[in-house]
Amino acid sequence: MPQYPNRQFLDFEQPIKTLYEEIDKLKQTAEKSKIDMSDSIRKLEDAIDDKRKDITSHLTPWQRVQLSRHPDRPYTLKYIEKMTTAFMELYGDRNVKDDKAMVGGFAQLDGETVMFIGQQKGSNTKMRQLRNFGMPNPEGYRKALRLMKLAEKFNKPIVTLIDTPGAFPGLEAEERGQGEAIARNIYEMMRLKVPVICVIIGEGASGGALGIGVGDKILMMENAWYTVISPENCSTILWRSWEKKEVAAEQLKLTATNMKNFGLVDEIVPEPAGGAHWDYAGAAELMKISILRALAEVKQVAPDTRISNRINKFCKMGFWDEL
Amino acid sequence: MKNEEDLEANLAGDGQPASEEPTSVESSEARERWFQRLRKGILTSTADKKETPEGLWSKCPECNYICTTTELKENLFVCPKCNYHHRIGSIDYFDIIFDNKEYSIHFDNIRSKDFLGFTDLKSYQKRLDEIHAKTTLKDSMRVATGNVNGNGLVVAAMDFEFIGGSLGSVMGEKFARAVDYCIEHKLPYLVISKSGGARMMESAFSLMQMAKTSGKLSQLSDAGLPFISLLTDPTFGGISASFGMLGDLNIAEPGALIGFAGPRVIKETIKKDLPPGFQRSEFLLDHGFLDFIVDRKILRDKLTQIITLFKG
């Protein structure tokens, strides 16, 4: 986890940066003048904690989207590292190649073997390119399905971590059937005999997210978003301009609170004050608690009932008038 | 490209982007011109107007062949010269598919509603009201049951005119009830897709229809009933990433644009021109995503053959 001064600050996080700078100044003065300033420094550190809480308590939907894309935010492999032991990453779809934007493998969660699958983003320019900015190709979805089937065969529960700006819109992706790959996953996930828990940990954009997003319990992190299209693309199509992304974010009602109120997600996973990027271990611990609770609950149900419950859960989603 | 243009305009719920106001010619220089038009507007009275009956002639967008609409209709809206398949609506398909054009429409009482209060340039409710006032369409999908050469079939067909044939809660619910009907009456299911993708005005609810419809197909599959997915021009996004590609048989009309991402988005992403024929039915057949391509003129016969083969 990056520490100040290597931290990056979004526009609305600037007040925190200012406080850090003040601490820096005090420390320098203290060193020069040999005066003990630890009291003032502690006060400023408390002020930083307060500010972190304060900022996330009243974010606009668009700011929430920005936070979900925070360059310091932890990604799938980080959560797996912090939550589990004995993680064994598995590669490849057995067909075309290994998609670096989709990762997965077995790990021990609280003493039990669980299959973890999720989109992976990179934390620097080189890694971002390698991970294709978390936008999987069809082979990524097929790799995910292969791992899910593997888990099903050995009766291990599945946890998916969702964080993608969308499935990759490329030429080869179309040639290899991006639509079919996502469709197949949605269909097969409906029928998995083992418990499936999905967590939206950052960006949950469209079919690219849903391609690993069908499960018995859907959890969503406090500062994640989930909807049918990214606010930028929605703005481009409906407002015919890139500029209305803030309005689009508002209209799409894409925050965790919205999604929980709509009944489209089951639980909001709280984040450390100011967001997951302030405390990776803390964020992973909070997520682990939610995942274990959800797993314990769905394990109580017999596999056949679990599948029909899963189908019924999604069949209830929607709104219409009946004349 | 013509198709990519209306794809997005229709998803936005409009026919055309608003054209700019004509600039008024008021400068002194302009006024001095001898050919300056002094009185604006058409002054012929309505009574003297010679009307050309609308829709008497039809021009093929592919080869510019002109024929009468009656001729085109008799040819099942397929260009007699170049075999271009014109985009048609649900009722046209029902008329083509079912014996003696006899069928009954189901679940037409389900209507979209603006649950989220979604407003872009217009409110969602206003868009719905306008389309309901302008057309006889109730939503972007109609479900009908009838016989094809004596074999019972449930058909769900989309109407592109209704917000780009977009997938929303109503389509999801009609799809689900059609599956239940199939299971109850032991009938095969045909879905004719023609859609720009998910309905953005229903946000995450529209996304979840992809899961809902796929879940229903899982039940249809358990009942051992065939699902035929017929893809027509255009089929994109949420449809191709859910039930559109999940047919026991995936078939398509010739020359239809079918894909996950739209051609404009791909072009912008890869910053290269797309090869000719990209995302057309023939391209999908070549890459192994279709069982075959079916000409509209033999659609009825093919469906009969499919049903017979699955039954036999």
Interface residues (C-beta under 8 A of the other chain):
Chain A: A167 F168 P169 G170 L171 A173 E174 E175 R176 G177 Q178 G179 E180 I182 A183 R184 I186 Y187 M190 R191 S206 G207 L210 G211 G213 V214 Y226 T227 V228 I229 N233 C234 I237 L238 W239 R240 K244 A248 Q251 L252 K253 L254 M259 F262 L264 R310 I311 F314 C315 M317 G318 F319 W320 D321 E322 L323
Chain B: E8 L11 A12 P17 N109 I110 R111 S112 K113 F115 L116 F118 T119 D120 L121 G168 S169 V170 G172 E173 A176 A198 R199 M200 E202 S203 A204 F205 S206 L207 M208 Q209 M210 A211 K212 S214 G215 K216 L217 S218 Q219 G237 G238 S240 A241 S242 F243 G244 M245 L246 G259 F260 A261 V265 I266 T269 I270 K272 L274 F278 Q279 H287 G288 F289
